[in-house]
Amino acid sequence: MRTHKNVLLQAATGAGKTIMFSAITRLFVEKWGLHVAILAHREQLVRQAADKLIKVWPEGEDKVGIACHSVTSSVDVNRQVVIGSPQTLARRLGELPEQQLLIVDECHRLPPAGKKSQYAVLINRLREYYPDMRMLGVTATPYRLGHGYIYGEDCRDPKENWFDTLSYSIGIDDLQDEGFLAPLKGYGCTEPDLSGVKTSKGEYDLGELSAAMSQAVHVGSAVEALKKYGKGRRHVVVFAVSIQHAEILRDAFRAAGYRAGAVHSKMPHDERQKTLAAFDNGELDVICNVGVLTEGWDCVCVDCMVMCRPTKSTALYVQMIGRGLRTSPGKTDCLLLDLSGNWKEHGNPAHPRVRWIKPGGRIQQEKKGPAEPELIQCLECEALIPQSAIVCPFCGAQQKRICDRVPVMEELKDAENSVQKVRLIATPAFNPSFTSRSGNHMLRVDMCGQLEDGKPVSFSEFLDLEGEASAYGQSKARQIWNGITQTVPPATLEEAASRIDELKGSFPAELWVRKRDKYYHVVRWS
């Protein structure tokens, strides 16, 4: 902070970010007598920041003022430390004393720099008054839907970032290794068909998504998943799409014999707090929510998460996962039951895929850190495990391999009767310039073969090497290329075109296919 005006701190959910910036606040006030303003975008986060600051610094209580109308009717901006919402503080700019430090909680929510917003008005006006003011951004997820990272160059437009670099970071796996976060055990359960759900501004249309996820088959699958995998779990949080969806899920869990409740933004504050208290003290087994428990909720006893909320937002996915990772006495791990397909879309929450849209609409993807493991399902217990695992860490089952590298996927185990061997009777045709109806660019492979009963078949596979359609599709395409050639997959279609001979020369003579509707699809490349 001595040399940088804008400083960014990233720490995984459960690391204690509020405690960290409370300690920094105390240091700034006690050692240098400076003024500090703390911004939080929700009432719950304002209350949490005030409570934690007083716990860290009880003797500083008389130096702290609250500026949030939903928390207190007597707004106080004349203290040395002011904790408030951007809406309230933006209207009280002229009353604020000189601010030397501005702390922005959940700073991934900052709108782009240069665009009009209450945050921008507040930050820019404070900088006009106090040019040397420091801004500390704090978040567990330093990326934003469609934009990418909120610092540096790996984003849609670096000029939209408030932060030039990431000053400090500590992740989920580091904190798990040190015992500060609980291990996560996950199962990829029944996935919804969202092909008919529209997207808007990069995210699913919530009305259509709610209708899709509220269907009886999906609600029933959530209940059955908890029955099958969640025996003994008594602090279960369920993530829903809408208020109606949350209440439908609550009623379904109640009908199955669970003590279930629901919380959402339209509930009176007292009723919501009463329901959360009943969950905390064990009077409820299951609590369904929409948008309320994804940020700033610190219930350490959560031992199971049922994810019924598909999302295109990596940040929302990681924030939801973080709700169950805090440690508590007697808690050995947290169970994730994913009925949304989010694990395929976003990958390992400790090292998630972050995508952004560059000018022209092309989706870019960047992975931070060294060779983060993709997730697959164990062939025996179905738990989500790194694709590099030879043995499942949960059940100890040996993982079968295709071409020594690509794991056999779950569909082989459940559909052995419909999987058939095909002998190729012609050299495949490769088209690295194929464009799908949705406008996604892929490598198309057209094949012609003969089934074991002599029936001739023709079929095509589409390798999404650049991840334009989905991150999961890109992961699968890269696995296929690597499994066939035993080489590093091409990063672009242009590179793939230059290496087609490499793929042709290694292409297997026999494949395993499965018929879905009218078409055959490859399920095993050997």
VEXDREN-2710 file (C-alpha; in Angstrom, 1 decimal):
% VEXDREN-2710
k/r/px/py/pz
1/MET/0.0/0.0/0.0
2/ARG/3.0/2.3/0.3
3/THR/3.6/2.0/-3.5
4/HIS/0.2/1.0/-5.0
5/LYS/-3.0/2.9/-4.8
6/ASN/-5.2/0.0/-5.6
7/VAL/-4.4/-3.3/-3.9
8/LEU/-6.2/-6.6/-4.4
9/LEU/-6.4/-9.5/-1.9
10/GLN/-7.9/-12.8/-2.9
11/ALA/-8.6/-15.4/-0.2
12/ALA/-10.8/-18.4/-0.4
13/THR/-14.2/-18.4/1.3
14/GLY/-13.6/-19.4/4.9
15/ALA/-10.1/-17.9/5.0
16/GLY/-11.3/-15.1/7.2
17/LYS/-11.3/-12.1/4.8
18/THR/-13.4/-9.9/7.2
19/ILE/-11.0/-10.7/10.0
20/MET/-8.1/-9.8/7.8
21/PHE/-9.4/-6.4/6.7
22/SER/-10.6/-5.7/10.3
23/ALA/-7.0/-6.2/11.5
24/ILE/-5.7/-3.9/8.7
25/THR/-8.3/-1.3/9.7
26/ARG/-7.2/-1.4/13.4
27/LEU/-3.5/-1.1/12.3
28/PHE/-4.3/2.0/10.1
29/VAL/-6.2/3.7/12.9
30/GLU/-4.1/2.8/15.9
31/LYS/-0.6/3.2/14.4
32/TRP/-1.2/6.1/12.0
33/GLY/-4.5/7.7/13.1
34/LEU/-5.9/7.4/9.5
35/HIS/-9.6/7.3/8.4
36/VAL/-11.0/4.2/6.9
37/ALA/-14.3/3.5/5.0
38/ILE/-15.5/-0.1/4.4
39/LEU/-17.9/-0.7/1.6
40/ALA/-20.3/-3.8/1.5
41/HIS/-23.1/-4.1/-1.0
42/ARG/-25.6/-6.0/1.2
43/GLU/-27.1/-5.4/4.6
44/GLN/-25.9/-8.8/5.9
45/LEU/-22.3/-8.0/4.9
46/VAL/-22.4/-4.5/6.6
47/ARG/-23.6/-6.2/9.8
48/GLN/-20.9/-8.9/9.5
49/ALA/-18.1/-6.3/8.9
50/ALA/-19.2/-4.3/12.0
51/ASP/-19.5/-7.4/14.2
52/LYS/-16.1/-8.8/13.2
53/LEU/-14.4/-5.4/13.5
54/ILE/-15.5/-5.0/17.1
55/LYS/-14.4/-8.6/17.9
56/VAL/-11.0/-7.9/16.5
57/TRP/-10.9/-4.4/18.0
58/PRO/-13.3/-4.1/21.0
59/GLU/-11.6/-1.0/22.3
60/GLY/-12.3/0.8/19.0
61/GLU/-16.1/0.5/19.1
62/ASP/-16.7/4.2/19.7
63/LYS/-14.6/5.0/16.6
64/VAL/-16.9/3.0/14.3
65/GLY/-20.0/4.4/12.5
66/ILE/-22.6/2.6/10.4
67/ALA/-23.9/4.2/7.1
68/CYS/-26.6/1.8/5.8
69/HIS/-30.3/2.6/6.1
70/SER/-31.3/-1.0/6.2
71/VAL/-29.1/-1.6/9.2
72/THR/-29.7/1.6/11.2
73/SER/-31.9/4.6/11.0
74/SER/-29.2/6.9/12.5
75/VAL/-26.5/7.0/9.8
76/ASP/-23.2/8.0/11.2
77/VAL/-20.4/9.1/8.8
78/ASN/-18.4/11.2/11.2
79/ARG/-16.4/8.4/12.9
80/GLN/-12.8/7.4/12.1
81/VAL/-14.1/4.2/10.6
82/VAL/-17.3/4.1/8.6
83/ILE/-18.9/0.8/7.4
84/GLY/-21.7/1.3/4.9
85/SER/-23.3/0.5/1.6
86/PRO/-22.4/2.3/-1.6
87/GLN/-25.9/3.6/-2.0
88/THR/-25.9/5.4/1.4
89/LEU/-22.3/6.6/1.3
90/ALA/-22.7/8.0/-2.3
91/ARG/-25.3/10.3/-0.9
92/ARG/-23.1/11.4/2.0
93/LEU/-19.9/12.2/0.3
94/GLY/-19.7/15.7/1.4
95/GLU/-20.0/14.7/5.1
96/LEU/-17.2/12.1/5.1
97/PRO/-14.0/13.0/6.9
98/GLU/-10.7/12.6/5.0
99/GLN/-10.5/9.0/3.9
100/GLN/-7.0/7.5/3.6
101/LEU/-8.2/3.9/3.0
102/LEU/-11.2/2.6/1.2
103/ILE/-11.9/-1.2/1.7
104/VAL/-14.3/-2.8/-0.8
105/ASP/-15.7/-6.2/0.4
106/GLU/-16.7/-8.7/-2.4
107/CYS/-14.9/-6.4/-4.9
108/HIS/-15.6/-8.8/-7.8
109/ARG/-18.9/-7.0/-7.8
110/LEU/-17.3/-3.7/-8.7
111/PRO/-18.8/-2.5/-12.1
112/PRO/-16.2/-1.8/-14.8
113/ALA/-14.0/1.2/-14.2
114/GLY/-15.0/4.0/-16.5
115/LYS/-18.7/3.1/-16.6
116/LYS/-21.3/5.0/-14.6
117/SER/-22.3/3.3/-11.3
118/GLN/-22.7/4.2/-7.7
119/TYR/-19.4/2.5/-6.9
120/ALA/-17.6/4.6/-9.6
121/VAL/-19.2/7.8/-8.4
122/LEU/-18.1/7.1/-4.9
123/ILE/-14.5/5.9/-5.7
124/ASN/-13.8/8.7/-8.2
125/ARG/-15.2/11.4/-6.0
126/LEU/-13.2/10.3/-3.0
127/ARG/-10.1/10.2/-5.2
128/GLU/-10.8/13.8/-6.2
129/TYR/-11.0/14.8/-2.6
130/TYR/-8.1/12.6/-1.4
131/PRO/-5.8/11.8/-4.4
132/ASP/-3.5/9.6/-2.3
133/MET/-6.3/7.4/-0.9
134/ARG/-5.6/3.7/-1.0
135/MET/-8.3/1.2/-2.1
136/LEU/-8.1/-2.4/-0.8
137/GLY/-10.3/-4.9/-2.8
138/VAL/-11.1/-8.1/-1.0
139/THR/-12.7/-11.2/-2.7
140/ALA/-12.7/-15.0/-2.9
141/THR/-13.3/-14.9/-6.6
142/PRO/-11.3/-12.3/-8.6
143/TYR/-13.2/-12.7/-11.8
144/ARG/-16.5/-11.7/-13.3
145/LEU/-19.0/-13.3/-15.7
146/GLY/-18.1/-12.4/-19.3
147/HIS/-15.3/-10.1/-18.3
148/GLY/-12.7/-12.6/-16.9
149/TYR/-10.2/-11.6/-14.2
150/ILE/-10.7/-8.2/-12.5
151/TYR/-7.0/-7.5/-12.6
152/GLY/-4.3/-7.6/-15.3
153/GLU/-4.6/-8.5/-18.9
154/ASP/-6.6/-11.8/-18.8
155/CYS/-10.0/-10.2/-19.4
156/ARG/-12.3/-8.7/-21.9
157/ASP/-10.7/-5.2/-21.6
158/PRO/-7.9/-4.3/-19.1
159/LYS/-9.1/-0.7/-19.1
160/GLU/-12.3/-1.9/-17.3
161/ASN/-10.2/-3.2/-14.3
162/TRP/-9.8/-1.2/-11.1
163/PHE/-6.8/-3.4/-10.2
164/ASP/-3.5/-3.8/-12.1
165/THR/-2.3/-6.9/-10.3
166/LEU/-3.2/-9.4/-7.6
167/SER/-1.2/-8.5/-4.5
168/TYR/-1.9/-11.6/-2.4
169/SER/-3.7/-14.9/-2.9
170/ILE/-4.4/-18.0/-0.9
171/GLY/-6.7/-20.7/-2.3
172/ILE/-8.9/-23.5/-1.3
173/ASP/-6.4/-26.3/-1.6
174/ASP/-3.7/-24.4/0.4
175/LEU/-6.2/-23.9/3.3
176/GLN/-7.4/-27.5/3.1
177/ASP/-3.8/-28.7/3.2
178/GLU/-3.2/-26.6/6.4
179/GLY/-6.5/-27.8/8.0
180/PHE/-8.3/-24.4/7.9
181/LEU/-10.9/-25.6/5.4
182/ALA/-12.8/-28.9/5.3
183/PRO/-12.2/-31.5/2.6
184/LEU/-14.8/-31.6/-0.2
185/LYS/-16.3/-34.9/-1.4
186/GLY/-18.5/-34.5/-4.5
187/TYR/-20.9/-36.5/-6.6
188/GLY/-22.1/-35.5/-10.1
189/CYS/-25.7/-36.6/-10.0
190/THR/-28.6/-36.4/-12.6
191/GLU/-27.9/-33.5/-14.9
192/PRO/-30.7/-31.3/-16.4
193/ASP/-31.2/-30.8/-20.1
194/LEU/-30.8/-27.1/-20.5
195/SER/-30.5/-27.0/-24.3
196/GLY/-33.8/-25.1/-24.6
197/VAL/-32.9/-22.5/-21.9
198/LYS/-31.9/-19.2/-23.4
199/THR/-29.0/-17.1/-22.1
200/SER/-28.9/-13.4/-21.5
201/LYS/-25.7/-11.4/-21.0
202/GLY/-23.8/-14.7/-20.6
203/GLU/-26.1/-16.2/-17.9
204/TYR/-29.1/-18.5/-18.1
205/ASP/-32.5/-16.7/-18.4
206/LEU/-33.7/-17.1/-14.8
207/GLY/-37.4/-17.5/-15.7
208/GLU/-36.7/-20.3/-18.2
209/LEU/-34.1/-21.9/-15.9
210/SER/-36.5/-21.9/-12.9
211/ALA/-39.2/-23.6/-15.0
212/ALA/-36.7/-26.2/-16.2
213/MET/-35.3/-27.0/-12.8
214/SER/-38.8/-27.0/-11.1
215/GLN/-39.9/-30.0/-13.1
216/ALA/-40.8/-33.0/-11.0
217/VAL/-38.0/-35.1/-12.4
218/HIS/-35.3/-32.7/-11.3
219/VAL/-36.9/-31.9/-7.9
220/GLY/-37.3/-35.7/-7.3
221/SER/-33.7/-36.3/-8.3
222/ALA/-32.5/-33.9/-5.6
223/VAL/-34.4/-35.7/-2.9
224/GLU/-33.2/-39.1/-4.1
225/ALA/-29.6/-37.9/-4.3
226/LEU/-29.7/-36.8/-0.7
227/LYS/-31.3/-40.1/0.3
228/LYS/-28.7/-42.1/-1.6
229/TYR/-25.5/-40.3/-0.7
230/GLY/-26.4/-38.0/2.3
231/LYS/-27.2/-40.5/5.0
232/GLY/-26.3/-38.9/8.4
233/ARG/-26.0/-35.4/6.9
234/ARG/-28.1/-33.0/9.1
235/HIS/-27.0/-29.6/8.0
236/VAL/-27.9/-29.5/4.3
237/VAL/-28.0/-26.3/2.2
238/VAL/-29.8/-26.4/-1.2
239/PHE/-29.1/-23.8/-3.9
240/ALA/-32.2/-23.0/-6.0
241/VAL/-32.9/-20.8/-9.0
242/SER/-35.9/-18.8/-7.9
243/ILE/-38.2/-18.3/-4.9
244/GLN/-40.7/-20.6/-6.4
245/HIS/-38.1/-23.2/-7.1
246/ALA/-36.7/-23.0/-3.5
247/GLU/-40.2/-23.5/-2.0
248/ILE/-40.9/-26.4/-4.4
249/LEU/-37.7/-28.0/-3.2
250/ARG/-38.5/-27.3/0.4
251/ASP/-41.9/-29.0/0.1
252/ALA/-40.4/-32.0/-1.7
253/PHE/-37.8/-32.5/1.1
254/ARG/-40.5/-32.2/3.7
255/ALA/-42.7/-34.8/1.9
256/ALA/-39.7/-37.1/2.0
257/GLY/-39.4/-36.8/5.8
258/TYR/-36.8/-34.1/6.1
259/ARG/-37.2/-31.1/8.4
260/ALA/-36.8/-28.4/5.7
261/GLY/-37.1/-24.7/5.5
262/ALA/-36.5/-22.0/2.8
263/VAL/-35.1/-18.4/2.9
264/HIS/-35.2/-15.8/0.2
265/SER/-35.0/-12.0/-0.3
266/LYS/-38.8/-11.5/-0.1
267/MET/-39.1/-12.9/3.4
268/PRO/-39.3/-10.4/6.3
269/HIS/-36.0/-10.0/8.0
270/ASP/-37.1/-11.5/11.4
271/GLU/-38.6/-14.5/9.7
272/ARG/-35.5/-15.2/7.7
273/GLN/-33.3/-14.9/10.8
274/LYS/-35.6/-17.2/12.7
275/THR/-35.3/-19.8/10.0
276/LEU/-31.6/-19.5/9.8
277/ALA/-31.3/-19.9/13.6
278/ALA/-33.5/-23.0/13.4
279/PHE/-31.0/-24.5/10.9
280/ASP/-28.0/-23.4/13.0
281/ASN/-29.2/-25.1/16.1
282/GLY/-30.3/-28.3/14.4
283/GLU/-34.1/-27.8/14.3
284/LEU/-34.0/-28.0/10.5
285/ASP/-32.1/-30.6/8.5
286/VAL/-32.4/-28.8/5.1
287/ILE/-32.5/-25.2/4.2
288/CYS/-33.3/-24.2/0.6
289/ASN/-32.3/-20.7/-0.6
290/VAL/-32.0/-18.5/-3.6
291/GLY/-29.3/-15.9/-3.6
292/VAL/-29.3/-15.4/0.2
293/LEU/-26.7/-17.8/1.3
294/THR/-24.1/-17.4/-1.5
295/GLU/-22.1/-14.6/0.1
296/GLY/-21.5/-13.5/3.7
297/TRP/-23.1/-16.5/5.3
298/ASP/-20.8/-18.2/7.8
299/CYS/-22.6/-21.3/9.1
300/VAL/-19.7/-23.6/9.9
301/CYS/-21.9/-26.7/10.5
302/VAL/-22.9/-27.1/6.9
303/ASP/-21.9/-30.7/6.0
304/CYS/-23.8/-31.1/2.7
305/MET/-24.6/-28.9/-0.3
306/VAL/-27.2/-29.9/-2.9
307/MET/-26.6/-27.8/-6.0
308/CYS/-29.8/-27.3/-8.1
309/ARG/-28.8/-24.0/-9.5
310/PRO/-27.0/-24.2/-12.9
311/THR/-24.9/-21.1/-13.7
312/LYS/-22.5/-19.8/-16.3
313/SER/-20.8/-17.7/-13.6
314/THR/-17.6/-19.2/-12.3
315/ALA/-17.7/-16.8/-9.4
316/LEU/-21.2/-17.8/-8.3
317/TYR/-20.2/-21.5/-8.6
318/VAL/-17.1/-21.1/-6.4
319/GLN/-19.0/-18.9/-3.9
320/MET/-21.7/-21.6/-3.5
321/ILE/-19.1/-24.3/-3.0
322/GLY/-17.4/-22.1/-0.3
323/ARG/-20.5/-22.2/1.9
324/GLY/-19.7/-25.7/3.0
325/LEU/-15.9/-25.6/3.5
326/ARG/-15.6/-24.1/6.9
327/THR/-14.5/-26.4/9.7
328/SER/-16.3/-27.2/12.9
329/PRO/-15.9/-29.8/15.7
330/GLY/-16.9/-33.3/14.5
331/LYS/-17.1/-32.3/10.8
332/THR/-14.8/-34.5/8.7
333/ASP/-15.7/-33.2/5.3
334/CYS/-18.5/-31.5/3.3
335/LEU/-20.5/-33.4/0.7
336/LEU/-21.4/-31.8/-2.7
337/LEU/-24.4/-33.3/-4.6
338/ASP/-24.3/-31.5/-8.0
339/LEU/-27.5/-31.8/-9.9
340/SER/-26.7/-28.8/-12.1
341/GLY/-23.8/-29.9/-14.2
342/ASN/-21.8/-27.0/-12.8
343/TRP/-18.8/-29.3/-12.1
344/LYS/-18.5/-30.0/-15.8
345/GLU/-19.0/-26.4/-16.8
346/HIS/-16.5/-24.9/-14.3
347/GLY/-14.2/-27.7/-13.2
348/ASN/-12.4/-28.0/-9.9
349/PRO/-13.5/-25.2/-7.6
350/ALA/-10.0/-24.8/-6.3
351/HIS/-8.7/-24.1/-9.8
352/PRO/-11.9/-23.2/-11.8
353/ARG/-12.0/-22.4/-15.5
354/VAL/-12.3/-18.6/-16.1
355/ARG/-13.6/-17.5/-19.5
356/TRP/-14.1/-14.1/-21.0
357/ILE/-15.5/-12.7/-24.3
358/LYS/-13.1/-10.7/-26.4
359/PRO/-14.4/-8.2/-29.0
360/GLY/-15.9/-10.1/-31.8
361/GLY/-17.6/-12.6/-29.5
362/ARG/-14.9/-15.2/-29.4
363/ILE/-14.7/-16.9/-26.0
364/GLN/-11.2/-17.0/-24.5
365/GLN/-10.1/-19.2/-21.6
366/GLU/-7.2/-18.9/-19.3
367/LYS/-6.1/-21.3/-16.5
368/LYS/-4.1/-19.9/-13.6
369/GLY/-1.4/-22.0/-12.0
370/PRO/0.2/-25.3/-12.9
371/ALA/-1.8/-28.2/-14.5
372/GLU/-4.9/-28.0/-12.4
373/PRO/-6.7/-31.4/-12.4
374/GLU/-9.9/-31.8/-14.3
375/LEU/-12.7/-33.8/-12.5
376/ILE/-14.2/-37.1/-13.6
377/GLN/-16.5/-39.6/-11.8
378/CYS/-15.1/-42.6/-10.1
379/LEU/-16.2/-45.7/-11.9
380/GLU/-17.1/-47.5/-8.6
381/CYS/-18.4/-45.0/-6.1
382/GLU/-19.2/-42.2/-8.6
383/ALA/-17.4/-39.5/-6.5
384/LEU/-15.8/-36.6/-8.4
385/ILE/-12.0/-37.1/-8.5
386/PRO/-9.1/-35.7/-10.5
387/GLN/-8.8/-37.2/-13.9
388/SER/-5.2/-38.1/-13.1
389/ALA/-6.2/-40.3/-10.2
390/ILE/-5.2/-44.0/-10.6
391/VAL/-7.0/-44.9/-7.5
392/CYS/-10.1/-43.2/-6.1
393/PRO/-9.2/-41.4/-2.9
394/PHE/-12.7/-42.1/-1.4
395/CYS/-13.4/-45.8/-2.2
396/GLY/-9.9/-47.1/-3.3
397/ALA/-11.2/-48.4/-6.6
398/GLN/-8.7/-48.7/-9.5
399/GLN/-9.6/-46.4/-12.4
400/LYS/-9.6/-48.0/-15.8
401/ARG/-7.9/-46.2/-18.7
402/ILE/-8.3/-45.7/-22.4
403/CYS/-5.1/-45.2/-24.4
404/ASP/-3.3/-45.1/-21.0
405/ARG/-4.6/-41.6/-20.4
406/VAL/-8.3/-41.0/-20.9
407/PRO/-10.6/-42.4/-18.2
408/VAL/-13.6/-44.5/-19.2
409/MET/-16.6/-42.2/-18.5
410/GLU/-19.6/-43.0/-16.4
411/GLU/-21.9/-43.7/-19.4
412/LEU/-19.9/-46.9/-20.2
413/LYS/-20.8/-48.4/-16.9
414/ASP/-24.5/-47.7/-17.0
415/ALA/-25.0/-48.5/-20.7
416/GLU/-23.0/-51.6/-21.5
417/ASN/-25.8/-53.3/-23.3
418/SER/-26.1/-50.4/-25.8
419/VAL/-22.4/-49.9/-26.4
420/GLN/-21.2/-51.6/-29.6
421/LYS/-17.8/-52.1/-31.3
422/VAL/-17.3/-50.5/-34.7
423/ARG/-14.5/-51.4/-37.1
424/LEU/-13.6/-48.5/-39.3
425/ILE/-13.7/-49.3/-43.0
426/ALA/-12.5/-46.0/-44.4
427/THR/-10.1/-43.3/-43.4
428/PRO/-11.9/-40.6/-41.4
429/ALA/-12.4/-37.2/-42.9
430/PHE/-11.2/-34.3/-40.8
431/ASN/-12.6/-30.7/-41.1
432/PRO/-10.9/-28.2/-38.8
433/SER/-13.0/-25.4/-40.2
434/PHE/-16.4/-26.7/-39.2
435/THR/-18.9/-24.1/-37.8
436/SER/-22.0/-25.4/-35.9
437/ARG/-25.5/-24.0/-36.2
438/SER/-24.8/-22.1/-33.0
439/GLY/-21.7/-20.5/-34.6
440/ASN/-19.1/-22.5/-32.6
441/HIS/-15.9/-23.4/-34.4
442/MET/-14.9/-27.1/-34.1
443/LEU/-12.9/-29.9/-35.6
444/ARG/-15.3/-32.3/-37.3
445/VAL/-14.4/-35.9/-37.7
446/ASP/-16.6/-38.0/-40.1
447/MET/-16.3/-41.8/-39.8
448/CYS/-17.7/-44.8/-41.6
449/GLY/-17.6/-48.3/-40.1
450/GLN/-19.2/-51.7/-39.6
451/LEU/-20.8/-53.0/-36.4
452/GLU/-20.1/-56.5/-35.2
453/ASP/-23.3/-57.8/-36.7
454/GLY/-22.1/-56.4/-40.1
455/LYS/-24.4/-53.4/-40.2
456/PRO/-22.7/-50.4/-41.8
457/VAL/-22.8/-47.1/-39.9
458/SER/-21.6/-43.6/-40.4
459/PHE/-21.3/-41.0/-37.7
460/SER/-19.5/-37.7/-36.8
461/GLU/-17.8/-36.3/-33.7
462/PHE/-17.1/-32.6/-33.1
463/LEU/-14.0/-31.7/-31.1
464/ASP/-14.5/-28.3/-29.4
465/LEU/-10.8/-27.7/-29.0
466/GLU/-11.2/-23.9/-28.3
467/GLY/-14.0/-24.3/-25.8
468/GLU/-16.4/-22.1/-27.7
469/ALA/-19.5/-24.2/-26.9
470/SER/-18.5/-25.2/-23.4
471/ALA/-15.5/-25.7/-21.1
472/TYR/-16.5/-29.3/-20.6
473/GLY/-16.5/-29.9/-24.4
474/GLN/-13.1/-28.4/-24.6
475/SER/-11.8/-30.7/-21.8
476/LYS/-13.3/-33.7/-23.5
477/ALA/-11.9/-32.8/-26.9
478/ARG/-8.4/-32.3/-25.4
479/GLN/-8.7/-35.7/-23.7
480/ILE/-9.7/-37.4/-27.0
481/TRP/-6.7/-35.9/-28.9
482/ASN/-4.3/-36.7/-26.1
483/GLY/-5.7/-40.3/-25.8
484/ILE/-5.3/-41.0/-29.5
485/THR/-2.0/-39.3/-30.2
486/GLN/-0.3/-39.4/-26.8
487/THR/0.7/-35.8/-27.5
488/VAL/-0.2/-32.4/-26.0
489/PRO/-3.5/-31.3/-27.6
490/PRO/-3.5/-28.2/-29.9
491/ALA/-4.6/-25.0/-28.3
492/THR/-6.3/-23.7/-31.4
493/LEU/-8.1/-25.0/-34.5
494/GLU/-5.4/-23.4/-36.6
495/GLU/-2.8/-25.5/-34.8
496/ALA/-5.0/-28.6/-35.1
497/ALA/-5.2/-28.1/-38.9
498/SER/-1.4/-28.1/-39.1
499/ARG/-1.3/-31.4/-37.1
500/ILE/-4.0/-33.4/-38.8
501/ASP/-1.5/-35.9/-40.1
502/GLU/-0.5/-36.6/-36.5
503/LEU/-4.1/-37.4/-35.7
504/LYS/-4.6/-39.5/-38.9
505/GLY/-1.5/-41.6/-38.2
506/SER/-2.6/-42.6/-34.7
507/PHE/-6.3/-43.0/-35.3
508/PRO/-7.6/-46.3/-33.9
509/ALA/-9.0/-49.0/-36.3
510/GLU/-11.9/-49.8/-33.8
511/LEU/-14.1/-47.6/-31.7
512/TRP/-17.0/-48.2/-29.3
513/VAL/-20.2/-46.3/-30.0
514/ARG/-23.6/-45.9/-28.5
515/LYS/-26.8/-45.0/-30.3
516/ARG/-28.8/-42.0/-29.0
517/ASP/-32.0/-41.2/-30.8
518/LYS/-31.1/-41.7/-34.5
519/TYR/-27.3/-41.1/-34.2
520/TYR/-24.2/-43.0/-33.0
521/HIS/-21.7/-41.3/-30.7
522/VAL/-18.3/-42.5/-29.7
523/VAL/-18.0/-43.4/-26.1
524/ARG/-14.6/-45.1/-26.2
525/TRP/-11.7/-44.3/-28.5
526/SER/-9.9/-47.7/-28.6
END
